[in-house]
Each structure stands twice: as C-alpha cells, then as structure tokens.
C-alpha cells in the first residue's frame, strides 16, 4: 500500500537543508516537513542530555504532523541520540553516521580517513566506531570544527574568514595523509568551497546522499513510497527540483533572515517558512 504522508527531516538549524537537497533528488515524488531549531543552534557544544531533550521535542512535533518516516539531518543528534530516538518513536528513522561510514569506506584507497564534526559529534566517537567496525585496519583522524556551524548559519560560506578557519582546522588532517574526508555535520557542505580549497584533491564524503538513498530503500522495502505523479520528470536546479505539485513544509523555531539565502543555495529555490513553538 502506498503511503502519501510526508517525511519528517530535522536539524539544529539550516544545515539539514543539504539533506533535503539529496532527498529531493533520490525521492522526487515525496513531500517533506522540515524543522530547523534555529532558536537553539548550535547543538554541538551542548550536553548529550540537552541534545536528546531537544530532539525528543522536535520528534514529538513532527509526529503530530503525522509523518510516515524521519531523517535525523544532524550529525550531533545522529551520533549521540539515534538509539534512544529510534526506540521512542514508531516510525522508520534514518540517521547520518552509518550511511556516512559506509560511503567513506567505499571511497578511501589508503584507509586513512578524516572525520570532521561538532564537538559533541567528535567526542561521541560514533563515526570512528562504525568505520572501524566495518574495517578494523582503518586509521581515523577526527577533528572538531565548532566554528563551521555559526559561519554557515551566518551565511559566510565562501569568504576569507571561512577559508582561513577551514585551513586552521583541516591542515593537520591533510598533513596526516588522509585521502578521504567525511563531513560529519550537515552544515559543513555549505562551506564546501572553502573545505575543497584547503584539502585539494582529497575525496569529500557528504553522508546526506547516502542517507537519502537509505530512506529510499527503506520506503521501497516497506511499500511506503508516495503515489507517483503524472509527470515523471522535473526541472532541476543543480541539486534539487522545483516541482510545483509537491507540497513541502518548512518550520523554524525562530525567525532568521538567513534562511531564504541558505535555502536558495541548498535547494535553488525559496520556500515559505513558518515559525513553530515546540514543548
């Protein structure tokens, strides 16, 4: 039986829009409800208990919207709270850690892998554990990059300050000889140009694509895909589609002037946004 309910996607702020972009490509007929917790971003410097509390509140909100599945589009939540959340809510749920680890191992040739993320993500060790559980001989070099999230939220995506910050954070990983860099925070792809300038030809692995494909497989397996539309192809603007027949909904916990700008960059289109109060 096909299921025309929406997919819930949430993040600590606007970074999860990079995951929405990949979902639009992998599942162009699906509709999404996005929640960005812009009132309380960043999550990476907060305790696990606080991050879990915020995540439960957001999931409760999304469940009231009658979603059929959820994507945790936040590396901090994925690496710290996925087990608890998946046990609390009765919907299929996809996180970022496992898909990212698998994608990174497919890309590396020398088994030297860099992982960047928020302080809370790196402290959890989740990416390193998953990588080593799949390939014990791997060498994982982890680095917290806490300033990347506020830079992304501010819209400073490709300027001298962002590039200098990227250089300070990432040069030691380059010097370690990594050939693949796993982006463990969904905000960080917004700074991709700066990251690439510092890392040169190193493979940059964005878990968002793998997570979107995992959600597609999950919905297909459970026969929960949305009913196909009459049109089979949609115009794409770089990484996303602009299909007028789909009704996507975007919520933020606080108004931000930067949302429209980031939305235009990540999705190549601006969407109406509503403010939501969560408890």
Secondary structure, 3 states (H helix, E strand, C coil): CCCCCCEEEEECCCCCHHHHHHHHHHCCCCCEEEEECCCCCCCCCCCHHHHHHHHHHHHHHHHHCCCCEEEECCHHHHHHHHHHHHHHCCCEEECCHHHHHHHHHHHCCCCEEEEEECHHHHHHCHHHHHHHHHCCCCEEEEEECCHHHHHHHHCCCCCHHHHHHHHHHHHHHHHCCCCEEEECCCCHHHHHHHHHHHHCCCEEEEHHHHHHHHHHHHHHHCCCCCCCCCCCCCCEECCEECCCCCCCEEEECCCCCHHHHHHHHHHCCCCCEEECCCC
